[in-house]
């Protein structure tokens, strides 16, 4: 008979979010739910977890995911490293889904271990019928404890699907099936309690050299119809150290903003991403003013397959390393070489 001493050790770190939210102690449901449950509470609600792993728990934060900062994530990465050094074979992070695509990618960049880090949460809080948190937590632990997940970097597990942090996006405001990887698809799924990995990702290259407590501010602007350059002119005065511009389609902006955009790119790293959220930024198709060729020739850096929020995470952490524009450009090229390959 299997005992807990024979089970793999998995650390569960809770950050708050919908999965931990309840209105217990409030005067009524009209007051809304808030993060109140910690890792101990979440694990206790899923007794099946003990069949798959020897669980240790830590309440790392207790906040909505929109209140997390990059400084929090640097600290979290350090805690994850310590859990691995203490013998954990995998780590599960529970948090709110609103920023999960960003926090998971930050951990993908910051955590060096080959062992899996799995991020999960819930779309339906524990007070609702059909709350998805317990099932997502169970699936996340199953993945974190699996040898098949080693070497895949940070993963997002939800709705019985396994996604790579570098590709995953939240795509719906309320559906439990919100997490999708439009560019590459999921890496696998859970079937009868077993993780099934059908696609593997290469190890990330070009990642920041380490975790730093001070992370420079990076702005994220989205191109829109009739846009002008007024916001661009304010960036440096507001203390931003870099900019992500989410452009139309394959990488286009109104021609009228190009002089101001090129001016900013002459002094700060400016990364060109697509606002579509999937696919890659083009490099050599269109030649009109404001096209991808125009912007790249004027010094902008291609985000490649990274979307705007993930590009902001990467640029922020690279700048915290003190990299200059040419080094940032090389790092983005290396990350974009970290693509998927079919597993055996």
Secondary structure as UniProt FT lines:
FT   HELIX           4..6
FT   STRAND          9..14
FT   HELIX           18..20
FT   STRAND          21..22
FT   TURN            24..25
FT   HELIX           29..31
FT   STRAND          34..35
FT   HELIX           39..44
FT   HELIX           47..51
FT   STRAND          54..59
FT   HELIX           65..67
FT   HELIX           70..85
FT   TURN            86..87
FT   STRAND          90..94
FT   TURN            98..99
FT   HELIX           100..110
FT   STRAND          116..120
FT   TURN            126..127
FT   TURN            129..130
FT   HELIX           133..144
FT   HELIX           147..149
FT   TURN            150..151
FT   STRAND          154..158
FT   TURN            159..160
FT   STRAND          161..164
FT   TURN            165..167
FT   STRAND          169..170
FT   TURN            176..177
FT   STRAND          179..180
FT   TURN            182..184
FT   STRAND          188..191
FT   TURN            192..193
FT   STRAND          194..197
FT   STRAND          199..201
FT   STRAND          218..222
FT   TURN            225..226
FT   TURN            230..231
FT   HELIX           232..234
FT   HELIX           236..238
FT   STRAND          242..248
FT   TURN            249..251
FT   HELIX           255..257
FT   HELIX           258..265
FT   TURN            266..267
FT   STRAND          269..274
FT   TURN            275..276
FT   TURN            289..290
FT   HELIX           292..297
FT   TURN            298..299
FT   STRAND          301..302
FT   TURN            304..305
FT   HELIX           308..320
FT   TURN            321..322
FT   HELIX           325..336
FT   STRAND          340..342
//
